[in-house]
Amino acid sequence: MIDHIGVPVADFSRSKAFFDRALAPLGIEIVMQVWAQETGGSAHAGYGRAGKPFFWISDGSAPASAVHVAFEALSRPQVDAFYAAALSAGAKDNGPPGLRADYHPNYYAAFVLDPDGNNIEAVCHHAE
């Protein structure tokens, strides 16, 4: 199952204004935002429900902008196995398995770049 997806946008402010209005009738709103000053690169806005972002937009002007897809893992060992399998299949490391407490205390994920440079992630939200 897809946990969340992110897409680059050409004009972050314009796209944010669009999605703010277009997604509101669906009960989808910004639940997390990260500014370029915080990342040292791109600004990001995460839309979702009940505090969980599942659709992200990112300032597409940053050189590393690409599509981001995160797949749900049912356990931390699955995240580790995904990472190892992806690297052996030719992916490039974009963040080894580990906790990302900035997202939430149990956010355990690994990131790789696929052959086209897209950011592919496996994430487990469980405590163990």
Solvent accessible surface area in square Angstrom, and as a share of the most:
residue,aa,sasa,rsa
1,M,177,0.79
2,I,94,0.48
3,D,14,0.07
4,H,14,0.06
5,I,57,0.29
6,G,4,0.04
7,V,44,0.25
8,P,51,0.32
9,V,20,0.12
10,A,94,0.73
11,D,61,0.31
12,F,24,0.10
13,S,84,0.54
14,R,155,0.57
15,S,14,0.09
16,K,47,0.20
17,A,57,0.44
18,F,119,0.50
19,F,41,0.17
20,D,56,0.29
21,R,203,0.74
22,A,45,0.35
23,L,28,0.14
24,A,60,0.46
25,P,114,0.72
26,L,106,0.53
27,G,48,0.47
28,I,17,0.09
29,E,113,0.51
30,I,50,0.26
31,V,44,0.25
32,M,57,0.25
33,Q,46,0.20
34,V,35,0.20
35,W,124,0.43
36,A,36,0.28
37,Q,160,0.71
38,E,119,0.53
39,T,63,0.37
40,G,76,0.73
41,G,44,0.42
42,S,14,0.09
43,A,9,0.07
44,H,49,0.22
45,A,0,0.00
46,G,0,0.00
47,Y,0,0.00
48,G,0,0.00
49,R,120,0.44
50,A,115,0.89
51,G,58,0.56
52,K,80,0.34
53,P,19,0.12
54,F,69,0.29
55,F,44,0.18
56,W,35,0.12
57,I,0,0.00
58,S,19,0.12
59,D,31,0.16
60,G,28,0.26
61,S,88,0.57
62,A,20,0.15
63,P,144,0.91
64,A,94,0.73
65,S,38,0.25
66,A,32,0.25
67,V,58,0.33
68,H,30,0.13
69,V,21,0.12
70,A,0,0.00
71,F,88,0.36
72,E,64,0.29
73,A,7,0.05
74,L,122,0.61
75,S,33,0.21
76,R,38,0.14
77,P,91,0.57
78,Q,86,0.38
79,V,0,0.00
80,D,59,0.31
81,A,60,0.47
82,F,51,0.21
83,Y,33,0.12
84,A,61,0.47
85,A,59,0.46
86,A,17,0.13
87,L,66,0.33
88,S,99,0.64
89,A,89,0.69
90,G,53,0.51
91,A,18,0.14
92,K,144,0.61
93,D,78,0.40
94,N,65,0.33
95,G,12,0.12
96,P,77,0.48
97,P,39,0.24
98,G,19,0.18
99,L,95,0.47
100,R,52,0.19
101,A,71,0.55
102,D,140,0.73
103,Y,97,0.37
104,H,62,0.27
105,P,105,0.66
106,N,52,0.27
107,Y,18,0.07
108,Y,31,0.12
109,A,0,0.00
110,A,0,0.00
111,F,24,0.10
112,V,3,0.02
113,L,52,0.26
114,D,36,0.19
115,P,127,0.80
116,D,124,0.64
117,G,31,0.30
118,N,40,0.20
119,N,35,0.18
120,I,30,0.15
121,E,1,0.00
122,A,5,0.04
123,V,0,0.00
124,C,0,0.00
125,H,53,0.24
126,H,95,0.42
127,A,59,0.46
128,E,155,0.69
